[in-house]
Amino acid sequence: MPEVSTPSSYRTLAIPDVNELVFGQAPHPVQCGFGLQIGAGSVFPEVNFTLPPIGISAETWPEILGQYEEMATNIIRRALSLKVSGLVLEFELLPAMTETPEWGAEIAALLHRHLAAAHDKHGLPSALRVTPTDIRDQGKPPQLRKGMHFERLLRSFELCIVAGADILSIESVGGKELHDRGLMLGDLRAIVFALGVLCPADMHWLWNRIVSLCARNGHTVPGGDSACGFANTAMQLAHQKMLPEVLAAVVRAMSAVRSLAAFEEGARGPSKDCAYEGPILKAITGAPISMEGKSASCAHFSPLGNIAASMCDLWSNESVQNVRLLSGNAPEAFTETLIYDCRLMNVASARGAALTMRDWLSASDEFLSPQAAVLSPEATIAIAKAIVNEEDEYSRTVAAGRAAVTILREGAAHRGLVLSKKEILWLDRIESALDSLPGSAEELQASLNEEYKSLFLPESYGLQ
Amino acid sequence: MNDLSNLYEAILNGDNATALEVTKAALAAGTDPGSLVTDYMIPAMDEVGRRFESEEYFVPDLLLSGRAMKAALDILRPLLAATGAQPAGRVVIGTVKGDLHDIGKNLVAAMLEGGGFEVTDLGTDVAPEKFVEAISTKRANLVCLSALLTVTMPAMRTTVEALKSAGVRDRVKVMIGGAPVTAQYAREIGADGYSENASAAVALARRLAIEAPHA
């Protein structure tokens, strides 16, 4: 496959002024799908939906198609009923649908048909985001750049493009094999090496190919990635009291560097909904972002329910099963929730009150959780600046981590952020660990112990 | 005289080096290896589990303690084997077919190891026949199944049924866990128990191991 882009590292912020960093507005809007412009003034709902418990096999496939037919019909019916001005459907393939790329493409085509019909009959602007599962991590250590799983993933992208995907995304997992272990042991050396070296190396390689596939087709927009397998794993473990919240907050900030690599390869946004690092990406790249918060409680809990909306361009429910509620089926119900959330933000924008509403959304969460404290507009700009001020991705990752530590210390000292004793102990440990990291990625790699080295294949990352 | 309470403290604090040092010194002084395990190491891990349950410890604290325990245990294991001592149980653990998530499964595996179980981790996306095979080759008496996705939960049922078909179901107790899994689901598929978290899994495993003594 030909290389289509040369990595270009962002050196300045696309949005340097915190008062320009607001929901619905991105310096580089994305035009896609059926006449939808994302980031050009309005926030649109991005509805994500999935199957109820059901095995995926050739035998159950007709029933599965029926489920997606029902979900698409219901969601679009609700969107039209509430006179939404634009809609994004996200289809996240389940692993079996990426393993058998034809299955995923069949559902993508089904959803595309529904959106096309809604556009033809009712003029509904819309787009279909398709997100194949990154299935490359099945070996131990995972073989990321070749083999059956990699080939099937690429085939899945190709077929979904043909089937009508307007936006392509992935939650890539390169580096997760080391990051998971680092998180479990609270070891910043492993975490930083994963986020600052392995993840970006894989992201550059993978996104170069995704962008190339989109360029060949000319219709599909390379959207963006998500540190879901990294920072959201930390967030969920912190939610369950398994990890310190301050660690999850620092990991979030550092994870922006790896997600940025997609844009350096040519992704144009909107980034993935579960990429809570999205505001940092938006500040750096100017691309629109999708976010999820309080209206994604159908999928998972978070301490970021309002603040996540403050700078979004698409507003998502993350994922909801097609189960019956009192009102109707859950995907339709959550479509309504998202639409009302978006209406409020769009009225605020229309009346010149977007910044006020942004600040309310942010202030209502900011100092109630360390993880929210690093995602306020001010914190976003501080972390984004720390990133672009450094040259290489390793240094950027460390700088983002340090910026997050500073924000948390400031928040605890002066802004009412309450940290328990054990959280403070961990913040001290994290700061000390960041300070003691070697000056280069090569030195850090050389210092990793054998257990860590056994977890990943250097050749999967172009390393020696 | 070596102060053996230092072994307890070293495990509690996840201090690998001290745990090893004290263990070696104790053995050199003629201390019974079995008493090191039962009087100091397992009580230390029980206290670690208690602190984790009461939210005094995070997972990294817990795992570092488990590692200190394992490091000391690695020295003791040959000596224990020579005396005929048995592990608390032999566990085969894995994430079921179609599911790639492994953090919860890894936590349970680490906690079980720390609790004195011999653990064989089959990894993720494990086919039912691999569980069947491992039960025989590892002489397991406990099987732990993990799933994070609603769409992979049915593979737990398939695995339990595969154990029945292969004639090994009666030799093992089956525990299940994972975000979408419930105690009711465990009953529905014919598993023997469900655990909501990693430390509770150790208590459950200890209870089930009594009901299914290993060979």
Chai-1 contact restraints between the chains, C-beta under 6 A:
chainA,res_idxA,chainB,res_idxB,connection_type,confidence,min_distance_angstrom,max_distance_angstrom,comment,restraint_id
A,L51,B,V151,contact,1.0,0.0,6.0,A-B,restraint_1
A,P53,B,T150,contact,1.0,0.0,6.0,A-B,restraint_2
A,P53,B,M153,contact,1.0,0.0,6.0,A-B,restraint_3
A,G55,B,P154,contact,1.0,0.0,6.0,A-B,restraint_4
A,L94,B,V151,contact,1.0,0.0,6.0,A-B,restraint_5
A,D180,B,I103,contact,1.0,0.0,6.0,A-B,restraint_6
A,M184,B,V59,contact,1.0,0.0,6.0,A-B,restraint_7
A,M184,B,L63,contact,1.0,0.0,6.0,A-B,restraint_8
A,L185,B,P60,contact,1.0,0.0,6.0,A-B,restraint_9
A,L185,B,L63,contact,1.0,0.0,6.0,A-B,restraint_10
A,G186,B,P60,contact,1.0,0.0,6.0,A-B,restraint_11
A,K241,B,E55,contact,1.0,0.0,6.0,A-B,restraint_12
A,M242,B,V59,contact,1.0,0.0,6.0,A-B,restraint_13
A,L243,B,F58,contact,1.0,0.0,6.0,A-B,restraint_14
A,L243,B,V59,contact,1.0,0.0,6.0,A-B,restraint_15
A,P244,B,F58,contact,1.0,0.0,6.0,A-B,restraint_16
